[in-house]
């Protein structure tokens, strides 16, 4: 099994946008979210109801894909992963 360097980035979100179409309206769940989490770090995602916390977690958990932007888990771009890899 390949060992990770403690400074290795395990989660990366860069300029992530997620929109939903509600009738004629485009609703933004995430607007340009960017952050990195390195091996061994802890992160809290906080905010009021409707601020996009669950949407962000769904991106990290590969349950949803961004409308635009980059989501990488262990250096792999989730946009090009197969269903099995996800």
C-alpha positions, 0 to 999 in steps of 0.5 A, spaced: 500 500 500 502 506 498 504 511 503 502 518 503 506 524 505 503 528 511 503 534 507 499 531 501 493 534 499 487 528 500 481 533 498 482 539 494 476 543 491 478 549 487 472 554 484 467 549 485 460 551 483 453 547 483 447 550 481 440 547 480 435 549 475 428 551 479 423 552 473 426 558 470 431 560 476 438 558 477 439 557 484 446 556 486 448 551 492 455 553 491 459 559 488 466 558 487 468 554 493 476 553 494 480 549 499 485 543 501 485 538 506 492 535 507 493 528 510 492 529 518 488 535 518 481 536 520 476 541 517 469 544 520 464 546 515 460 551 518 454 556 516 447 557 516 441 553 513 442 553 506 449 555 505 451 549 501 454 545 507 451 538 505 452 540 497 459 541 499 459 534 503 456 531 497 461 533 492 467 530 497 463 524 498 462 523 490 455 523 491 454 529 487 458 532 481 460 540 480 457 544 475 464 547 474 470 547 478 475 541 480 474 536 486 480 531 487 480 526 492 487 523 493 489 526 487 484 524 482 479 528 479 472 526 481 469 528 474 473 523 470 472 517 475 468 511 473 462 509 477 466 504 480 471 508 482 467 513 485 
